[in-house]
Amino acid sequence: MENAKKENRFFDRARETIDWEERESDLNIRFLKTFEHAFCHSKAYQEMYDSAGIALPDIKGLEDLEKLPVLRMEDLVERQKKDVPFGGFETVDHDKIRRIYINPGLIWQPGEWEFLDTSWAEALCGIGFDAGDRILNTFNYHMWPIAFMLDSSVKMIGATVIPTGVGNTLMQVKIMQLLKVNGFMGTPSFIMTLIQRAEGMGLDLKRDLSLETALVGAEMLSESLRSRIEDKLKMTVRQVYGTAFLGCIGYECIHVTGLHVPDNVIVEVVDPNTGKHVQPGATGEIVVTNFNPTYPMIRMATGDLSMLTRESCACGRTGPMLKKILGRIDQATKVTGTFVHPWQADEVISRYPEVFKYQVVITREEYEDVMTFIVELVEDTTRSEMIRGRIERDIKDILAVKGAVQIVPRGTIPDLHKKIEDKRTWE
Ligand SMILES: [Zn+2]
């Protein structure tokens, strides 16, 4: 059974393994269709392109993408405030909107009448889910869209979803046990919480639970946490990367070579200052165009840094791949004059399998910056003092800045936390 789960699966094998040139010409057609639709039906895009001096015939295909301005979340929010609720990015009448989703910060998002986006379904198959699976969806069904998108995508692959949302850990463990749930979707922290709850209830994880595959996202998954969960449950844990407005942007297949970009998004990696493509293989900001017929996102900046590659993968997918997400452009922060990037902090912590979760907090005492790594350990240990000392030494070595380590009880750092929290005030 375990080996059967490691089979290489596809949502649409023909599309996912299509040769590069055919893919390009197919993407080109879909891009032009989306661009024209947005240009003709969305007030916001019309205004944006007008003021950039771009007319419809100027854009002849993907080769002209770089001519279009990059859309930043701040711009979208600004337009939504002036033109409540959707800012004029919508391309359909309001009676063709099924739900209004609410993203953190009261950012509105129209849910299409019929959910047609296949990017998450492609990811579900890619990570190893199959028709007939019973999948626990522990993402939050209140207000935010992600749980609904995944819910609809589970249907697309012919599997069954159990819509549990977050919380109720005791009940969720019981549900997994009684329904022989074999799939999980949620954050890495939450699956770990469920595992610990199940252990606390005296369950034998391998005998009493039937979990085989987990889709995790919305938080960083360290390799140590991945192998810890995989070992405890003899299951496969795979990451997805995406956003509410863009859909799935990348997912790991069974071979874990990087993040495969789904067939129905266009991913560019650009210089955040100019919006122009970086050299192949170089680091830049991820900018995405999707084909959403209700709320198309054209060149939307994610704020995340990565590298795009065309390396081949043993699974046979021929599309582009993102190397791992290297951090947020807006989270790099200067501490006593030196830039500290989230991925550098990850590099320090990745050496410690004992660490469950961490956050970097920057404060100011008198006239000096103080950097503190707040750290939760997987379990209480008498070695915590030694671990603390070692991490402090590695911070100095890797970040070239002095930092303190504070070990806190499990549950102190909230889910979906910022990796680097800058608490300095400048008056
Ligand atoms: Zn692959």
Boltz pocket constraint, residues with backbone or C-beta under 6 A from the ligand:
constraints:
  - pocket:
      binder: B
      contacts: [[A, 253], [A, 254], [A, 255], [A, 256], [A, 257], [A, 260], [A, 313], [A, 314], [A, 315], [A, 316], [A, 317]]
      max_distance: 6.0
